[in-house]
Amino acid sequence: MSSMDTDDLPVVLPSSTVSGLSLSIHPLPILNISEHLTRLRLQKNTNLPFVLGALLGTQNGREVEIVNTFEVAVEEGEKVDHGSLNSRKDQYKQVFPSLEFIGWYTVATQPTSRHIALHEQFTAYSSTPLLLLLQPSSSVGGSDLSSQHLPLKAYEPTIEIRDRHSRSVFIEAPFTVETGEAERIAVDWTARGGEGGTSLESHLHTQRAAVKMLHDRIVVLVGYVKSVIAGTASKDPAALRSLTALIASLPASDNKGFREEFDTEYEDVQLTAYLSTLTNTTNILNDLVDKHLIMSSSGREDRTPMLSGRRRGGQSRGLGDWDRMH
């Protein structure tokens, strides 16, 4: 069988061939792959960019669990940058010692001979690296998290013998989505677009929408006035009167009286803040003086008994001398 004939053959075995692999995927890898695809679409301005990454997880016999992912750098000609891949793999190994290289992921409608060539580049890290394929064109339906409702396909590599020739092919492997309590909360928050965030975030979004609406309406009014002045639009006396009344109701920020009142209010606020600072400084100074007085009085009390003893000793010696003299 020639290589051309081999390339024309499908690389996925028919559905009658069943994989005995027990595969579970956590939500984090699904979110990472989706984010990777979305980011490359925006950066390269193409609907289907080349996406390549590694799968990390645990494997116990035929039970495989995909827990995390990271992106894989690609050189010219779709060659994997093995230096970068080894570096990233070692970094994750230091943080997550239990996670191993499980396989790789990409984005395509179905596996082809191109993916067989990519698969061969990952066999140095795992004897049977799995392939997780994101199919962005697939329809998503239903509310349950299961393989039939997600645009994902998992494939296990194997060898097919055909006409005394062997070739690498894939077997589709069914999978389930494994979620913990923390993951369910995070996925729910992400699915709702972060609506469960802080009240400040929600308030800022509302304010931004209101300002944008106001700006759009002002642009329309300015455009109408410019068109009337240029003579390209007919005058509407009612609209112009309404516009004049609207402008007259705005705060007269350039008025001299307004500026004087504003400056007075501003100076009062500044003086109040300055007075507060002086009061705090005075309180600190008062506490310091009180502590100094307490320490000074304690020192005087400690020296008083010593001075009294010296005086009593001196008086006794004076009386003895007086007796000897008389």
C-alpha positions as CSV (number, residue, x, y, z in Angstrom):
1,M,0.0,0.0,0.0
2,S,1.5,3.3,-1.1
3,S,1.9,6.3,1.2
4,M,-0.6,8.3,-0.9
5,D,-3.2,5.6,-0.5
6,T,-2.5,5.6,3.3
7,D,-3.0,9.4,3.5
8,D,-6.3,9.1,1.8
9,L,-7.7,6.6,4.3
10,P,-9.6,8.0,7.3
11,V,-7.5,8.1,10.5
12,V,-10.5,7.4,12.8
13,L,-11.7,3.8,13.1
14,P,-15.5,3.3,12.7
15,S,-17.8,3.6,15.7
16,S,-18.0,-0.2,15.9
17,T,-14.5,-0.2,17.4
18,V,-15.0,0.6,21.1
19,S,-12.4,2.1,23.3
20,G,-12.1,0.6,26.8
21,L,-10.8,3.9,28.2
22,S,-12.6,5.5,31.2
23,L,-12.0,9.2,30.6
24,S,-13.2,12.1,32.6
25,I,-12.6,15.8,32.0
26,H,-12.7,18.7,34.4
27,P,-14.3,22.1,33.5
28,L,-10.9,23.9,33.7
29,P,-9.4,22.3,30.6
30,I,-12.6,23.0,28.6
31,L,-12.5,26.7,29.6
32,N,-8.8,27.0,28.9
33,I,-9.1,25.5,25.4
34,S,-12.1,27.8,24.6
35,E,-10.2,30.9,25.8
36,H,-7.1,29.8,23.8
37,L,-9.2,29.6,20.6
38,T,-11.0,32.9,21.3
39,R,-7.8,34.8,21.9
40,L,-6.1,33.5,18.8
41,R,-9.2,34.4,16.7
42,L,-9.0,38.0,17.9
43,Q,-5.2,38.2,17.5
44,K,-4.9,36.7,14.1
45,N,-8.3,37.8,12.8
46,T,-9.2,34.3,11.4
47,N,-12.1,32.1,12.2
48,L,-10.1,28.8,12.6
49,P,-6.5,29.5,13.8
50,F,-4.0,26.8,14.6
51,V,-4.4,25.9,18.3
52,L,-2.1,23.5,20.1
53,G,-1.7,22.6,23.7
54,A,-0.9,19.9,26.3
55,L,-3.2,18.0,28.6
56,L,-2.3,17.4,32.2
57,G,-4.0,14.9,34.5
58,T,-3.7,11.5,36.2
59,Q,-3.8,8.0,34.9
60,N,-4.5,4.8,36.8
61,G,-4.5,1.9,34.4
62,R,-7.4,2.5,31.9
63,E,-8.8,5.3,34.1
64,V,-7.7,8.8,32.9
65,E,-8.6,12.2,34.3
66,I,-7.8,15.4,32.5
67,V,-7.4,18.2,35.1
68,N,-5.5,21.1,33.5
69,T,-3.9,22.3,30.2
70,F,-1.2,24.7,29.0
71,E,-0.4,26.1,25.5
72,V,2.3,24.6,23.4
73,A,4.6,26.9,21.3
74,V,5.0,25.9,17.6
75,E,7.9,26.6,15.3
76,E,8.0,26.9,11.5
77,G,6.2,24.0,9.8
78,E,4.0,23.1,12.7
79,K,7.0,21.7,14.7
80,V,6.5,21.5,18.4
81,D,9.0,23.7,20.4
82,H,10.2,20.8,22.7
83,G,12.4,23.2,24.8
84,S,9.4,25.3,25.7
85,L,7.2,22.2,26.2
86,N,9.7,20.6,28.6
87,S,10.1,23.9,30.5
88,R,6.3,24.4,31.0
89,K,5.8,20.7,31.9
90,D,8.5,20.9,34.6
91,Q,7.0,24.2,36.0
92,Y,3.6,22.6,36.3
93,K,5.2,19.5,37.8
94,Q,6.7,21.6,40.6
95,V,3.4,23.1,41.5
96,F,1.2,20.0,40.8
97,P,3.4,17.0,41.5
98,S,0.5,14.5,40.9
99,L,-0.2,15.7,37.3
100,E,1.4,14.0,34.3
101,F,1.4,14.7,30.6
102,I,-1.7,12.9,29.3
103,G,-2.0,14.1,25.7
104,W,-2.6,17.2,23.6
105,Y,-5.5,19.2,22.2
106,T,-6.2,21.2,19.1
107,V,-9.2,22.6,17.2
108,A,-10.6,20.9,14.1
109,T,-13.7,19.4,12.7
110,Q,-12.2,15.9,12.7
111,P,-8.8,14.2,12.9
112,T,-6.8,14.0,9.7
113,S,-3.3,12.8,8.6
114,R,-2.1,16.2,9.8
115,H,-3.0,15.3,13.3
116,I,-1.2,11.9,13.0
117,A,2.0,13.9,12.2
118,L,1.4,16.1,15.3
119,H,0.7,13.0,17.4
120,E,4.1,11.5,16.6
121,Q,5.8,14.6,18.1
122,F,4.1,13.9,21.5
123,T,5.0,10.2,21.8
124,A,8.3,11.2,23.5
125,Y,6.3,12.4,26.6
126,S,3.7,9.6,26.7
127,S,3.5,6.2,25.0
128,T,-0.2,6.8,24.1
129,P,-0.9,10.5,24.2
130,L,-4.6,11.3,24.0
131,L,-6.1,13.8,21.6
132,L,-8.8,16.2,22.7
133,L,-10.5,17.9,19.7
134,L,-12.6,21.0,20.0
135,Q,-15.1,21.3,17.2
136,P,-16.3,24.9,17.1
137,S,-18.7,24.3,14.3
138,S,-20.7,21.6,16.3
139,S,-24.0,22.6,17.7
140,V,-24.4,22.6,21.4
141,G,-27.7,21.7,23.0
142,G,-29.2,20.5,26.2
143,S,-28.6,21.6,29.7
144,D,-26.6,18.6,31.1
145,L,-22.8,18.5,31.1
146,S,-22.1,15.4,29.1
147,S,-20.1,14.5,26.0
148,Q,-23.1,14.6,23.6
149,H,-23.8,18.2,24.5
150,L,-20.2,19.6,24.3
151,P,-18.4,20.3,21.0
152,L,-15.5,18.0,22.1
153,K,-14.2,14.7,20.9
154,A,-11.6,12.6,22.7
155,Y,-9.5,10.1,20.8
156,E,-7.2,7.3,21.9
157,P,-4.3,6.4,19.6
158,T,-3.8,2.8,18.3
159,I,-2.3,0.8,15.5
160,E,-4.2,-0.6,12.6
161,I,-3.0,-3.5,10.4
162,R,-4.2,-3.3,6.9
163,D,-2.9,-5.3,4.0
164,R,0.2,-6.3,6.0
165,H,1.0,-2.6,6.7
166,S,0.6,-0.8,10.0
167,R,-0.4,2.8,10.5
168,S,-1.4,5.1,13.4
169,V,-5.1,5.8,13.8
170,F,-7.5,7.0,16.5
171,I,-10.4,5.5,18.3
172,E,-13.0,7.8,19.7
173,A,-13.2,7.5,23.4
174,P,-16.3,8.5,25.4
175,F,-15.9,10.8,28.3
176,T,-17.7,12.4,31.2
177,V,-17.3,15.8,32.8
178,E,-16.1,15.5,36.4
179,T,-16.8,18.6,38.6
180,G,-16.3,19.4,42.2
181,E,-18.3,21.9,44.3
182,A,-15.7,24.7,43.7
183,E,-15.6,24.1,40.0
184,R,-19.4,24.1,39.7
185,I,-19.5,27.5,41.4
186,A,-16.8,28.9,39.1
187,V,-18.4,27.5,36.0
188,D,-21.7,29.0,37.0
189,W,-20.2,32.4,37.6
190,T,-18.4,32.3,34.3
191,A,-21.5,31.1,32.4
192,R,-23.4,34.1,33.7
193,G,-20.7,36.5,32.6
194,G,-19.5,37.4,36.0
195,E,-22.9,38.7,37.2
196,G,-22.2,37.2,40.6
197,G,-19.4,39.7,41.1
198,T,-19.3,42.6,43.4
199,S,-22.0,45.2,43.7
200,L,-19.4,47.9,42.7
201,E,-18.8,46.1,39.4
202,S,-22.5,45.9,38.6
203,H,-22.9,49.6,39.6
204,L,-20.0,50.6,37.3
205,H,-21.5,48.7,34.4
206,T,-24.8,50.5,34.9
207,Q,-23.1,53.9,35.0
208,R,-21.1,53.1,31.9
209,A,-24.2,52.1,30.0
210,A,-26.0,55.3,31.1
211,V,-23.0,57.6,30.1
212,K,-22.7,55.8,26.7
213,M,-26.4,56.4,26.0
214,L,-26.2,60.0,27.0
215,H,-23.1,60.5,24.8
216,D,-24.9,58.9,21.8
217,R,-27.9,61.2,22.2
218,I,-25.7,64.3,22.5
219,V,-23.9,63.3,19.3
220,V,-27.3,63.1,17.5
221,L,-28.3,66.6,18.8
222,V,-24.9,68.1,17.8
223,G,-25.1,66.6,14.4
224,Y,-28.6,68.0,13.9
225,V,-27.6,71.5,14.9
226,K,-24.6,71.4,12.6
227,S,-26.8,70.2,9.7
228,V,-29.2,73.1,10.4
229,I,-26.4,75.6,10.4
230,A,-25.0,74.2,7.2
231,G,-28.4,74.3,5.6
232,T,-28.5,70.5,4.9
233,A,-31.4,70.0,7.3
234,S,-34.7,71.8,7.7
235,K,-35.3,73.8,10.9
236,D,-37.7,72.4,13.4
237,P,-38.7,75.3,15.7
238,A,-40.1,72.9,18.3
239,A,-36.9,70.8,18.4
240,L,-34.7,73.9,18.6
241,R,-36.8,75.4,21.5
242,S,-36.5,72.1,23.4
243,L,-32.8,72.1,22.8
244,T,-32.5,75.7,24.0
245,A,-34.4,74.9,27.1
246,L,-32.2,71.8,27.8
247,I,-29.1,73.9,27.5
248,A,-30.5,76.6,29.8
249,S,-31.2,74.0,32.4
250,L,-27.6,72.9,32.6
251,P,-25.4,74.1,35.5
252,A,-23.8,77.4,34.6
253,S,-20.3,76.2,35.4
254,D,-18.6,79.2,33.6
255,N,-20.7,81.8,35.5
256,K,-18.7,84.1,37.8
257,G,-21.1,83.7,40.7
258,F,-20.9,80.0,40.4
259,R,-17.1,80.0,40.4
260,E,-17.0,82.3,43.5
261,E,-19.4,80.0,45.4
262,F,-17.5,76.9,44.3
263,D,-14.2,78.4,45.5
264,T,-15.7,79.4,48.8
265,E,-17.0,75.9,49.4
266,Y,-13.7,74.3,48.3
267,E,-11.8,76.6,50.7
268,D,-14.2,75.7,53.6
269,V,-13.6,72.0,52.9
270,Q,-9.8,72.5,52.9
271,L,-9.9,74.5,56.1
272,T,-12.0,71.8,57.8
273,A,-9.5,69.2,56.7
274,Y,-6.6,71.4,58.0
275,L,-8.4,71.9,61.3
276,S,-8.8,68.2,61.7
277,T,-5.1,67.6,61.1
278,L,-4.2,70.3,63.7
279,T,-6.6,68.7,66.2
280,N,-5.0,65.3,65.8
281,T,-1.5,66.7,66.0
282,T,-2.5,68.6,69.3
283,N,-3.9,65.4,70.8
284,I,-0.7,63.5,70.0
285,L,1.5,66.3,71.5
286,N,-0.7,66.3,74.6
287,D,-0.3,62.6,75.1
288,L,3.5,63.0,74.7
289,V,3.6,65.7,77.3
290,D,1.5,63.6,79.8
291,K,3.9,60.7,79.3
292,H,6.9,62.9,79.9
293,L,5.4,64.3,83.1
294,I,4.7,60.8,84.4
295,M,8.3,59.7,83.7
296,S,9.7,62.8,85.3
297,S,7.6,62.4,88.5
298,S,8.6,58.7,88.7
299,G,12.3,59.7,88.5
300,R,12.0,62.3,91.3
301,E,10.3,59.8,93.6
302,D,13.1,57.3,93.1
303,R,15.7,59.9,94.0
304,T,13.9,61.2,97.1
305,P,14.7,58.3,99.5
306,M,18.4,58.5,98.7
307,L,18.6,62.2,99.5
308,S,16.7,61.7,102.8
309,G,19.2,59.0,103.9
310,R,22.1,61.2,103.2
311,R,20.6,64.0,105.3
312,R,19.9,61.7,108.3
313,G,23.5,60.3,108.2
314,G,24.9,63.8,108.1
315,Q,22.9,65.0,111.1
316,S,24.0,62.0,113.3
317,R,27.6,62.6,112.5
318,G,27.2,66.3,113.5
319,L,25.7,65.4,116.9
320,G,28.6,63.0,117.7
321,D,31.1,65.7,116.9
322,W,29.3,68.1,119.2
323,D,29.4,65.7,122.1
324,R,33.1,65.1,121.7
325,M,33.7,68.7,121.6
326,H,31.9,69.3,124.9
